[in-house]
């Protein structure tokens, strides 16, 4: 699996727009840890959830 983001990148989770913009903290074995502005730290399974990179 190839992800198009890396630690430090800004992303959104389209199904949870209320979470706001998040910053990727780490990526380990397909698990992406993200700190969202409105929801705090979340661990996302990138194998089943698609994140959208924010170009800022």
C-alpha positions as a Markdown table, in Angstrom:
| # | Residue | x | y | z |
|---|---|---|---|---|
| 1 | Unk | 0.0 | 0.0 | 0.0 |
| 2 | Unk | 1.3 | 3.4 | -1.0 |
| 3 | Unk | 0.0 | 6.4 | 0.9 |
| 4 | Unk | 0.2 | 9.9 | -0.5 |
| 5 | Unk | 0.9 | 11.6 | 2.8 |
| 6 | Unk | 3.6 | 11.5 | 5.4 |
| 7 | Unk | 4.2 | 12.9 | 9.0 |
| 8 | Unk | 3.6 | 16.6 | 9.1 |
| 9 | Unk | 1.1 | 16.7 | 6.2 |
| 10 | Unk | -2.4 | 18.1 | 6.7 |
| 11 | Unk | -5.3 | 15.9 | 6.0 |
| 12 | Unk | -9.1 | 15.6 | 6.4 |
| 13 | Unk | -11.4 | 12.7 | 6.9 |
| 14 | Unk | -14.2 | 13.3 | 4.4 |
| 15 | Unk | -16.7 | 11.2 | 6.4 |
| 16 | Unk | -16.0 | 13.2 | 9.6 |
| 17 | Unk | -15.8 | 16.8 | 8.4 |
| 18 | Unk | -16.6 | 18.0 | 11.9 |
| 19 | Unk | -13.2 | 16.8 | 13.0 |
| 20 | Unk | -11.6 | 19.6 | 10.9 |
| 21 | Unk | -8.1 | 19.5 | 9.6 |
| 22 | Unk | -5.6 | 17.1 | 11.1 |
| 23 | Unk | -1.9 | 16.8 | 11.0 |
| 24 | Unk | -0.3 | 13.4 | 10.4 |
| 25 | Unk | 1.8 | 12.4 | 13.4 |
| 26 | Unk | 3.0 | 8.9 | 12.4 |
| 27 | Unk | 2.4 | 6.0 | 10.0 |
| 28 | Unk | 3.1 | 2.5 | 11.3 |
| 29 | Unk | 1.9 | -0.6 | 9.5 |
| 30 | Unk | -1.0 | 1.2 | 7.8 |
| 31 | Unk | -2.1 | 2.9 | 11.0 |
| 32 | Unk | -2.0 | 6.6 | 10.7 |
| 33 | Unk | -2.0 | 8.7 | 13.9 |
| 34 | Unk | -3.5 | 12.1 | 13.3 |
| 35 | Unk | -4.1 | 15.1 | 15.6 |
| 36 | Unk | -7.4 | 16.7 | 14.4 |
| 37 | Unk | -8.2 | 20.3 | 15.4 |
| 38 | Unk | -11.7 | 19.5 | 16.6 |
| 39 | Unk | -11.4 | 15.8 | 17.6 |
| 40 | Unk | -7.9 | 15.4 | 19.1 |
| 41 | Unk | -5.7 | 12.4 | 18.4 |
| 42 | Unk | -7.2 | 9.6 | 16.3 |
| 43 | Unk | -5.6 | 6.4 | 14.9 |
| 44 | Unk | -7.0 | 5.7 | 11.4 |
| 45 | Unk | -6.6 | 2.4 | 9.5 |
| 46 | Unk | -5.5 | 3.6 | 6.1 |
| 47 | Unk | -6.3 | 0.2 | 4.6 |
| 48 | Unk | -10.0 | 0.8 | 5.0 |
| 49 | Unk | -10.3 | 4.6 | 5.4 |
| 50 | Unk | -9.3 | 7.2 | 2.8 |
| 51 | Unk | -7.9 | 10.5 | 4.0 |
| 52 | Unk | -7.8 | 13.5 | 1.8 |
| 53 | Unk | -4.6 | 15.6 | 1.7 |
| 54 | Unk | -5.0 | 19.3 | 2.3 |
| 55 | Unk | -2.8 | 21.5 | 0.1 |
| 56 | Unk | -1.9 | 24.5 | 2.2 |
